[in-house]
Amino acid sequence: MATKIKRIGVLTSGGDAPGMNAAVRAVYRACVNFGIECLGIYRGWNGLINNEIKRLDAHDIAHIINRGGTILYSARSKEFMTEEGQKKAVAACKLFGIEGIVAIGGDGTFRGALALSKYGIPVIGIPGTIDNDISSTGYTIGFDTAANTAVECIDKLRDTMASHERCSVVEVMGRHAGYLAMYVGMAVGATAVLVPEVEIDFEQDVIEKIRHARLSGFTHFMIVVAEGAANGAYEVAEKIRDGLGLDPRVTILGHIQRGGSPTARDRVTATRMGYYAVKALTEGKANRVVCVRSGDMLDIDIEEALSMTKTLYTLDAETLQAMTARR
Ligand code: F6P
């Protein structure tokens, strides 16, 4: 049974991701379509607590579909995780007449959404993080752009590594997850890829692979390390120095992966998810996360989404193993 909802808020929270602006735009435009007023909540859950709320208009969201970052700003809120913070947020919803919230972000954002939903505020989550580590969905907004940025950087690194016949150790973001590193490692044809989800034997899986490549005539080597794996790139480089006597160069790609104009995939996914989230609120849905699986949009309960664990696709891990096997 459809509910006539008059006013909703939209926020972005946690690490920003390219495509968040496209999602904010889609939420606004979907609101216009459904005759709903759309309020921008600035600086994530902190902004809700501190009443940093403003009605969005057509000018706010004009020409942002192609912009990285988030016009709503982002933050990680410790206060929102407390009961006191949540009560302030509920009071803000009452003050501004917010009848539903679209929260764009990762796991932390959804935990906030779950907390707020327990006070009766309907929240719909949109997965936006470069890490692609949200279990309930096959894809999170920002992943494709971040992966392409990392690939472009590594291709550039390869030029200088090849000229100097060096070993490069590149650290890719992803916090505790290895999706980004695995995807990027596959895209650049890395000599070895280290991700937290796959236990390795360093001697066999890194040192021996480089040795074999060397014996086959290769003179430069690209090792991709997820930030959550093997204590990071510096330790990996140290072990390569000790094991092979090479002098590897370390590059931490870092926050550069979070910036830049979103790819078409991120813009389109963000647009579809933004529309879907507002539609869900108009249908009386509450406390759901928008997900995409095999190209289809669906929504699942936030609590259920948070309790799921994501594993690397077996076939991807297997493919990567084959691609980085000794040459
Ligand atoms: O979750 C996105 C992410 O970019 C991770 O890949 C990374 O570990 C983390 O955020 C970095 O967070 P911060 O922006 O607080 O340094």
Boltz pocket constraint, residues with backbone or C-beta under 6 A from the ligand:
constraints:
  - pocket:
      binder: B
      contacts: [[A, 15], [A, 16], [A, 106], [A, 129], [A, 130], [A, 131], [A, 173], [A, 174], [A, 175], [A, 176], [A, 227], [A, 258]]
      max_distance: 6.0
